[in-house]
Amino acid sequence: MEHTYFFAVDLGATSGRTILGCLGDGKLELKEVTRFPNHIIEACGHCYWDIYALYREIINGLKTIAKDNIPIRSIGIDTWGVDFALIGKDGELLRNPYCYRDPHTVGAPEEYFTHIPRERVYDITGIQIMNFNSLFQLSTLHRNHCTALEAADKILFMPDALGYMLTGKMVTEYTIASTSQILNPRTKRFEKELLDVVGVREEQFGRFVFPGEQIGVLTEEVQKLTGLGAVPVISVAGHDTASAVAAVPAQNENFAYLSSGTWSLMGIEVKDAIINKESYEQNFTNEGGVEGTTRFLKNICGMWLLERCRKEWETTNNSYSYTELIDAALAAPAFRSLINPDAPCFQNPASMIKAIAGYCKQTGQPVPETYGEITRCIFDSLSMRYKQIFSVLQKIAPFPIEKLHIIGGGSRNNLLSQFTCNAVGVPVMAGPSEGTAIGNIMLQAKANGLVNDIAAMRRLISTSVETVSFEPQNTTQWEEAYHKYLACYREDI
């Protein structure tokens, strides 16, 4: 089989990579081309993304490919959800996009619900109510008379904005749009009733596309900058979780997934959106998947907790590796302190270590002090939160959940994977760790006719990647710890 090369841009909330994928002889191989930080810029009372820095890093990755004379067939971009860029009538970006962690949307949902009730918003969109969803960002900008929004001709979500910078073509990709809380999953269109409140029109978004459609080709400017020709840019599953879920090496449909990274996203893949009283009360979300599927899931604060603690330790010249943290966590007492990872106090605190200590104090628990105790607290608590969400999925899923697939960077953490397995009580398969990049590349392969459908994609992936299997251990002990977690669980701290 001829070897075919694809270029994936995978941007997360803390870092980004460019990846070269090679498909041949029934196998997929990946090679990291570049890796770079994705910094949040804090200025003038707001938090921004540096979209020009991200564009520059994409160009650098493409230059490397051109220098090595690698004949890439196409390019695909995936990013985190909800954030967007504003484009003027002259085609210029009006300012750097706001970061979803900007505090300007605190209280925004409640204000919006004075116009359209909460229940109605959820019934239309099936999206988990979170203050940073695109709908509430737009509502905040509209309410504050944001001059950039008032002047905007187009609104492009992050992967679409970067695709525009490469091709000059403006599109709105379905999976990334589905994170916005503007899209109706039944009609797969933006809902005018919701947009009217924020003074935005459907025409202000780009041409609607689905995973696998071509956006355009590299502009002459980008061709000059990189040394490449008119390489097509493919609209993959632009939301990184959608790309990651497409890479789950599942043997059948009876699985749940946990995409583990800065955020953890736990859910199931279903044919139609699940929007009912129970999903509303549990605040679950329905986001777009590939081939018309819906990702019914819950967003959970993931390794953000530990990443923030690591940054604090680094300021005191304590740069702990993940191996050191895992070893220290394993040596620390189990279930000594448990937190709700999704409590408001952990969203973007000045000090994550102090936020964890404050939660434990308010719930009458011992305060973790050493880096091992803090890491163990985070791992134990994430496992318990996963069990909490998994239990709801088991009740709502239209099929029996036989296995949990952990994908993403967190799948490399064997200790947390075993803890998760112990907590949820079903077999766990961890891997691939590069699920998002793999999904991105395989959707490009599908667009180029090298695989027929998602089932074929998953079969090829299962033969190309290494996974690690886990079986539940000490289930009685973990069930007892779960009751302790529920006793300490708070949503208002």
C-alpha positions in Angstrom: 0.0 0.0 0.0 1.3 3.4 -0.9 2.2 5.6 2.1 0.0 8.7 2.4 0.9 11.6 4.7 -1.5 13.9 6.6 -0.7 17.0 8.7 -2.7 17.5 11.9 -2.9 20.6 14.1 -4.0 19.7 17.6 -4.5 22.7 19.9 -5.4 22.3 23.5 -6.0 24.9 26.2 -2.5 24.7 27.6 -0.3 23.5 24.6 -0.4 22.6 21.0 1.3 20.2 18.6 1.6 19.6 14.9 1.6 16.0 14.0 2.5 14.1 10.8 0.4 11.0 10.2 1.5 8.3 7.8 -1.0 5.7 6.6 0.3 2.6 4.8 0.3 -1.2 4.9 -2.9 -1.1 7.0 -1.2 0.8 9.8 -1.1 4.4 11.1 2.1 6.0 12.4 2.4 9.4 14.0 5.4 11.7 14.4 5.3 14.9 16.4 6.6 17.7 14.2 6.4 20.6 16.7 5.2 21.3 20.2 4.5 24.6 21.8 2.7 26.3 24.7 -0.6 28.0 24.3 -0.5 30.9 26.7 -3.5 32.8 28.1 -2.7 36.5 27.9 -4.0 38.5 30.8 -4.3 42.2 29.9 -6.7 45.1 30.5 -8.8 43.1 32.9 -9.4 40.2 30.4 -8.0 36.8 29.4 -7.2 36.3 25.7 -5.8 33.7 23.3 -2.9 34.8 21.1 -4.3 33.6 17.8 -1.4 35.1 15.9 1.1 33.0 17.9 -0.9 29.9 17.2 -1.0 30.7 13.5 2.8 31.3 13.5 3.3 27.9 15.1 1.2 26.2 12.4 3.3 28.0 9.8 6.5 26.7 11.5 5.2 23.2 11.5 4.3 23.4 7.8 7.8 24.9 7.0 9.4 21.9 8.7 7.3 19.5 6.5 8.2 21.4 3.4 11.9 21.4 4.3 11.8 17.7 4.7 10.0 17.3 1.3 7.1 15.3 2.8 4.2 15.2 0.3 1.3 15.8 2.7 -2.1 15.1 1.2 -4.1 17.5 3.4 -4.2 19.5 6.7 -6.7 19.4 9.5 -7.2 21.6 12.6 -8.9 20.7 15.9 -9.1 22.9 19.1 -10.9 23.2 22.3 -14.5 24.3 22.2 -16.7 27.5 22.7 -14.2 30.3 22.0 -14.4 32.3 18.8 -12.8 35.1 16.8 -14.6 38.2 15.4 -13.9 39.2 11.8 -14.5 42.7 10.3 -16.1 43.5 6.9 -12.5 43.9 5.5 -11.6 40.3 6.5 -9.4 41.4 9.4 -9.5 39.9 12.9 -10.9 42.6 15.1 -9.0 41.5 18.3 -7.5 38.4 19.9 -10.3 36.0 21.0 -11.4 36.0 24.6 -10.4 32.9 26.6 -13.3 30.9 28.1 -11.7 31.3 31.5 -12.2 35.1 31.4 -14.3 36.0 34.4 -16.6 38.4 32.4 -19.1 35.6 32.0 -19.6 34.9 35.7 -23.4 35.2 36.2 -24.0 35.5 32.5 -26.4 32.4 32.3 -28.6 33.8 35.0 -28.9 37.1 33.2 -29.6 35.4 29.9 -32.4 33.3 31.5 -34.3 36.5 32.2 -34.9 36.6 28.5 -35.3 32.9 27.7 -35.9 30.4 30.6 -33.1 28.0 31.5 -35.3 25.0 30.7 -36.1 26.4 27.2 -32.4 27.0 26.4 -31.6 23.4 27.4 -34.6 22.0 25.5 -33.5 23.7 22.3 -29.8 22.9 22.6 -29.3 19.9 24.9 -26.1 21.6 26.0 -24.7 21.5 29.6 -25.2 25.0 31.2 -21.7 26.4 31.7 -21.1 30.1 32.0 -18.4 30.2 29.4 -20.5 28.6 26.6 -20.4 30.7 23.4 -24.0 31.8 23.9 -23.2 33.4 27.2 -20.0 34.9 25.9 -21.9 36.6 23.1 -24.6 37.7 25.6 -21.9 39.3 27.8 -20.3 41.1 24.9 -23.7 42.3 23.6 -24.7 43.5 27.1 -21.4 45.3 27.5 -21.7 46.9 24.1 -18.4 45.3 22.9 -17.2 47.4 19.9 -15.6 44.3 18.3 -18.9 42.4 18.4 -20.8 45.4 17.1 -18.4 45.7 14.2 -18.1 42.0 13.4 -19.2 40.8 10.0 -18.4 37.2 10.8 -18.0 35.0 13.9 -15.6 32.0 13.5 -14.9 29.4 16.1 -11.2 28.8 16.9 -10.4 26.0 14.4 -12.5 27.7 11.7 -10.7 31.0 12.4 -7.3 29.4 12.0 -8.5 27.6 8.9 -9.6 31.0 7.5 -6.1 32.3 8.1 -4.7 29.4 6.1 -7.2 29.4 3.2 -9.1 32.6 3.2 -12.3 30.6 3.4 -14.8 31.1 6.2 -16.7 28.0 7.4 -18.5 26.8 10.5 -17.7 23.2 11.3 -20.5 21.2 12.9 -18.8 19.6 15.9 -17.2 22.8 17.1 -20.4 24.7 16.5 -22.3 22.1 18.7 -20.3 23.2 21.8 -21.7 26.8 21.5 -25.2 26.3 23.0 -26.6 28.0 20.0 -27.0 24.9 17.8 -30.2 22.9 17.7 -29.1 19.2 17.5 -32.4 18.1 16.0 -32.2 20.5 13.1 -28.4 20.9 13.1 -28.8 24.6 12.6 -28.3 27.7 14.7 -31.4 28.7 16.6 -32.7 32.2 15.7 -34.6 32.4 19.0 -31.4 32.2 21.0 -29.4 34.5 18.6 -31.9 37.3 18.6 -31.3 37.9 22.4 -27.6 38.6 21.7 -28.1 40.6 18.6 -26.4 38.1 16.3 -27.7 36.7 12.9 -27.1 33.2 11.6 -25.6 34.8 8.4 -22.7 36.1 10.6 -21.3 32.6 10.8 -19.4 30.9 8.0 -20.6 28.3 5.5 -21.8 25.2 7.5 -19.6 22.1 6.9 -19.4 18.6 8.4 -16.3 16.5 9.2 -14.6 15.4 6.0 -15.5 18.4 3.8 -12.8 20.5 2.2 -12.5 24.1 3.4 -10.2 25.3 0.7 -6.5 25.2 -0.2 -3.5 27.1 1.3 -3.5 30.7 0.1 -0.7 32.0 -2.1 0.6 33.9 0.9 0.8 30.7 3.1 2.3 28.8 0.1 5.1 31.4 0.0 5.6 31.4 3.8 5.8 27.6 4.0 7.2 26.5 0.7 4.3 24.2 0.1 1.9 24.1 -2.8 -1.9 24.4 -2.8 -2.5 21.8 -0.1 -6.2 21.2 0.8 -7.3 22.0 4.3 -10.0 19.5 5.4 -12.7 20.3 7.9 -12.1 17.4 10.4 -14.0 17.2 13.6 -12.9 20.6 14.7 -13.7 20.0 18.4 -10.8 18.1 19.9 -13.1 15.8 21.9 -15.1 14.9 18.7 -11.8 14.0 17.0 -10.7 12.0 20.1 -13.9 10.0 20.3 -13.6 9.1 16.6 -10.3 7.4 17.6 -11.8 5.2 20.3 -10.7 1.7 19.3 -14.0 0.2 20.3 -15.1 -3.3 19.1 -18.8 -2.5 19.4 -21.2 0.3 20.4 -21.6 -0.7 24.1 -18.9 1.6 25.5 -18.4 4.8 27.4 -15.4 7.1 26.8 -13.3 9.3 29.1 -11.3 11.9 27.2 -8.7 12.8 29.8 -6.6 15.9 29.6 -6.8 19.5 31.0 -10.6 18.8 30.9 -12.1 15.3 31.3 -15.1 14.5 29.2 -17.1 11.4 30.0 -19.9 10.2 27.8 -21.4 7.8 25.3 -21.9 7.9 21.5 -25.5 7.7 20.4 -27.5 8.2 17.2 -29.8 10.9 18.5 -29.5 13.6 21.1 -30.8 12.7 24.6 -32.8 15.7 25.8 -35.2 14.9 28.7 -35.9 15.8 32.3 -33.1 13.6 33.7 -30.5 14.9 31.3 -31.5 18.4 32.1 -31.4 17.9 35.9 -28.0 16.2 35.6 -26.8 19.0 33.3 -25.5 16.6 30.6 -24.6 17.9 27.1 -25.3 16.8 23.5 -22.5 17.6 21.2 -21.9 16.7 17.5 -20.0 13.7 16.5 -18.9 12.2 13.2 -21.2 10.5 10.7 -24.2 12.2 12.3 -23.7 10.8 15.8 -24.2 12.7 19.1 -21.7 12.7 21.9 -23.8 12.6 25.1 -21.4 13.6 27.8 -20.5 15.6 30.8 -17.6 18.1 31.1 -15.5 17.5 34.2 -12.5 19.5 35.5 -9.6 17.2 34.7 -5.8 17.5 35.0 -6.2 21.3 35.2 -6.1 20.8 38.9 -2.7 19.2 38.9 -1.3 21.3 36.2 -2.1 24.5 38.2 -0.5 22.9 41.3 2.6 22.0 39.4 3.0 25.6 38.2 2.8 26.8 41.8 5.4 24.3 42.9 7.7 25.4 40.1 7.6 29.0 41.6 9.3 27.6 44.7 11.9 25.7 42.6 10.1 22.3 43.0 9.7 21.0 39.5 8.1 17.6 40.1 7.9 15.2 37.1 4.7 13.3 36.6 6.6 10.1 37.6 7.5 11.7 40.9 4.0 12.9 41.5 2.5 9.5 40.8 5.0 7.8 43.1 4.3 10.2 45.9 0.5 9.9 45.4 0.8 6.1 45.6 2.7 6.4 48.9 0.2 8.9 50.4 -2.9 7.7 52.5 -5.9 6.8 50.3 -9.1 8.8 50.5 -7.8 11.1 53.3 -9.2 14.2 51.6 -11.8 14.3 48.8 -13.0 17.3 46.8 -15.6 18.0 44.1 -13.3 18.8 41.1 -16.1 20.8 39.5 -16.7 23.1 42.5 -16.6 26.8 41.4 -13.6 27.5 43.6 -11.4 25.4 41.2 -12.4 27.1 38.0 -9.5 29.6 37.9 -8.2 30.4 41.4 -5.1 32.5 42.1 -3.8 29.5 44.0 -5.1 26.0 43.3 -3.2 24.6 46.4 -5.1 27.1 48.6 -8.4 26.4 46.9 -8.0 22.7 47.6 -7.1 23.5 51.2 -10.1 25.8 51.6 -12.5 23.2 50.3 -11.1 20.6 52.7 -11.4 23.0 55.6 -15.0 23.9 54.8 -16.0 20.2 54.6 -14.2 19.2 57.8 -11.5 17.1 56.2 -7.7 17.0 56.8 -5.9 19.6 54.6 -3.4 17.9 52.2 0.0 19.5 52.7 2.7 17.6 50.9 2.8 17.3 47.1 2.1 13.6 47.4 -1.0 14.2 49.6 -2.3 16.9 47.2 -1.7 14.7 44.1 -3.5 11.8 45.9 -6.4 14.0 46.8 -6.7 15.0 43.1 -6.5 11.5 41.8 -8.9 10.0 44.3 -11.4 12.9 43.8 -11.3 12.6 40.0 -11.9 8.9 40.2 -14.9 9.5 42.5 -16.3 12.2 40.2 -15.9 9.8 37.2 -17.9 7.2 39.1 -20.6 9.8 39.9 -21.0 10.7 36.2 -20.6 7.1 35.0 -23.5 6.0 37.3 -25.8 8.5 35.6 -24.7 7.3 32.2 -25.5 3.7 33.1 -29.1 4.8 33.9 -29.6 6.9 30.8 -27.7 5.0 28.1 -29.9 3.1 25.6 -27.5 0.2 25.8 -25.5 -1.7 28.5 -22.1 -0.1 29.1 -19.6 -2.9 29.0 -16.3 -1.0 28.9 -14.8 2.4 29.6 -12.2 3.7 27.1 -9.8 6.3 28.4 -8.2 8.4 25.6 -6.0 11.4 25.6 -2.9 12.4 27.5 -4.4 11.2 30.8 -4.6 7.6 29.5 -0.8 7.4 30.1 -1.4 7.7 33.8 -1.7 4.1 34.8 -2.3 4.9 38.4 -5.3 7.1 37.7 -6.6 4.6 35.1 -6.6 1.9 37.7 -8.2 4.2 40.3 -10.9 5.0 37.7 -11.4 1.3 36.9 -11.8 0.5 40.6 -14.3 3.3 41.0 -16.5 2.7 38.0 -16.5 -1.1 38.4 -16.2 -2.1 34.7 -13.1 -3.0 32.6 -11.1 0.0 31.4 -9.0 0.2 28.3 -6.5 3.1 28.3 -5.2 4.5 25.0 -4.6 5.9 22.5 -3.0 8.8 24.3 -2.8 10.7 21.0 -6.5 10.1 20.3 -7.3 13.6 19.2 -4.5 13.7 16.6 -5.4 10.2 15.4 -9.0 11.1 15.0 -8.0 14.3 13.1 -5.7 12.3 10.7 -8.1 9.4 10.2 -10.9 11.9 9.2 -8.6 13.3 6.7 -7.9 9.8 5.4 -11.7 9.2 5.2 -12.0 12.5 3.2 -9.3 11.2 0.9 -11.1 7.9 0.3 -8.6 5.7 2.2 -11.2 4.4 4.7 -14.9 4.2 4.2 -16.5 4.9 7.6 -15.9 5.2 11.4 -16.0 1.5 11.9 -13.2 1.0 9.4 -11.3 3.8 11.1 -11.6 2.2 14.5 -10.5 -1.2 13.2 -7.4 0.3 11.7 -6.7 2.3 14.8 -7.0 -0.8 17.0 -4.3 -2.5 15.0 -2.0 0.6 15.1 -1.9 1.7 18.7 -0.9 0.2 22.0 -3.5 0.1 24.8 -3.5 -1.0 28.4 -6.3 -3.0 30.0 -7.4 -2.7 33.6 -9.8 -4.8 35.7 -11.6 -3.5 38.9 -9.7 -4.1 42.2 -10.8 -3.7 45.9 -14.3 -2.7 44.8 -15.7 -2.9 48.4 -13.0 -0.4 49.6 -13.7 1.9 46.7 -17.5 1.8 47.2 -17.0 2.8 50.9 -14.8 5.7 49.8 -17.4 6.8 47.3 -19.9 7.2 50.2 -17.4 9.4 51.9 -16.9 11.4 48.7 -20.7 12.0 48.5 -20.7 13.2 52.1 -18.0 15.8 51.2 -19.5 16.7 47.9 -20.4 20.4 47.5 -21.5 22.5 44.5 -21.4 25.9 46.2 -17.8 26.3 47.5 
